[in-house]
């Protein structure tokens, strides 16, 4: 008998792209105020699957959106307020999935907006 759980295995051989995961950290400046500073969380291997996107134009400004899914090994602490860098370009994390809550992989749904 085949169960759905048998079909989901982390195929680690597919993780061929290196990405960086970034977040903002609050640092106190010279005026004793806290300001967000980008901080590298991790550099990990991933499988990047580009999904397409679209364009929209308002008042002569054209905005292009690209979507992708990024599969990485499970890492606790990854949140949607972080972003990933793929080939030197920033992609914002829209939402995160943990397939079947097995803590084997994370699927990051990311978006890049260019104006």
C-alpha positions as CSV (number, residue, x, y, z in Angstrom):
1,X,0.0,0.0,0.0
2,X,1.4,3.3,-1.1
3,X,0.9,6.3,1.2
4,X,1.2,10.0,0.5
5,X,4.1,10.2,3.0
6,X,6.1,7.7,1.0
7,X,6.1,10.0,-2.1
8,X,7.7,13.0,-0.2
9,X,11.4,12.5,0.2
10,X,14.0,15.3,0.3
11,X,15.8,14.8,-3.0
12,X,19.1,16.4,-1.9
13,X,20.6,15.8,-5.3
14,X,18.3,18.6,-6.7
15,X,19.9,21.2,-4.4
16,X,22.4,22.6,-6.9
17,X,22.1,26.4,-6.5
18,X,23.7,28.3,-3.7
19,X,21.6,31.0,-2.2
20,X,21.9,33.4,0.7
21,X,19.3,34.0,3.4
22,X,19.3,37.5,4.9
23,X,17.4,39.4,7.7
24,X,17.4,42.8,9.3
25,X,19.0,43.1,12.7
26,X,18.5,46.2,14.9
27,X,21.7,48.0,15.7
28,X,22.1,51.0,18.0
29,X,23.5,54.0,16.1
30,X,25.4,57.1,17.5
31,X,22.2,58.8,18.4
32,X,21.1,55.8,20.6
33,X,18.4,54.9,18.1
34,X,17.9,51.5,16.7
35,X,18.2,51.1,12.9
36,X,17.8,47.9,10.8
37,X,21.0,46.6,9.3
38,X,21.1,43.7,6.8
39,X,22.7,40.5,8.3
40,X,23.6,37.3,6.5
41,X,21.8,34.4,8.2
42,X,23.1,31.5,6.1
43,X,24.5,30.5,2.7
44,X,22.8,27.2,1.7
45,X,22.3,24.9,-1.2
46,X,18.8,25.0,-2.8
47,X,16.7,24.0,-5.7
48,X,15.3,27.1,-7.5
49,X,12.3,26.7,-9.7
50,X,11.3,29.8,-11.6
51,X,7.5,30.1,-11.9
52,X,7.0,33.1,-14.2
53,X,5.5,36.5,-13.3
54,X,3.8,39.5,-14.9
55,X,4.0,43.2,-15.6
56,X,1.8,46.1,-14.7
57,X,2.0,49.7,-15.7
58,X,0.6,52.8,-13.8
59,X,1.3,56.4,-14.7
60,X,4.1,55.4,-17.1
61,X,5.9,53.3,-14.5
62,X,6.2,49.6,-15.5
63,X,6.6,47.1,-12.6
64,X,7.7,43.5,-13.4
65,X,7.2,40.7,-10.9
66,X,9.0,37.3,-11.0
67,X,7.9,34.4,-8.9
68,X,9.9,31.3,-7.9
69,X,9.9,28.5,-5.4
70,X,13.1,27.7,-3.5
71,X,13.6,24.3,-1.8
72,X,16.2,24.0,1.0
73,X,17.0,21.6,3.8
74,X,14.9,22.3,6.9
75,X,16.3,25.2,9.0
76,X,14.4,26.4,12.0
77,X,14.0,30.2,12.4
78,X,13.4,31.1,8.7
79,X,10.5,33.6,8.6
80,X,8.7,35.5,5.9
81,X,10.2,38.8,6.9
82,X,13.6,37.6,5.6
83,X,14.8,37.6,2.0
84,X,17.0,35.4,-0.2
85,X,19.7,36.4,-2.7
86,X,19.8,34.3,-5.8
87,X,22.5,35.1,-8.4
88,X,23.1,38.5,-6.7
89,X,19.4,39.5,-6.8
90,X,17.1,40.1,-3.8
91,X,14.0,38.0,-3.7
92,X,11.4,38.6,-0.9
93,X,9.9,35.6,0.9
94,X,6.1,35.6,0.5
95,X,5.4,32.5,2.5
96,X,7.0,29.2,3.7
97,X,5.8,25.6,3.6
98,X,7.1,22.6,5.5
99,X,5.7,19.7,3.5
100,X,3.7,17.4,5.8
101,X,5.4,19.0,8.8
102,X,8.2,16.5,8.6
103,X,11.0,19.0,9.1
104,X,13.0,17.7,6.2
105,X,12.7,20.5,3.7
106,X,11.3,24.0,3.5
107,X,9.7,25.4,0.4
108,X,10.1,29.2,0.2
109,X,7.8,31.0,-2.2
110,X,9.7,34.1,-3.2
111,X,9.0,37.1,-5.4
112,X,11.2,39.7,-7.1
113,X,9.8,43.1,-8.1
114,X,11.6,45.3,-10.5
115,X,10.4,48.9,-11.4
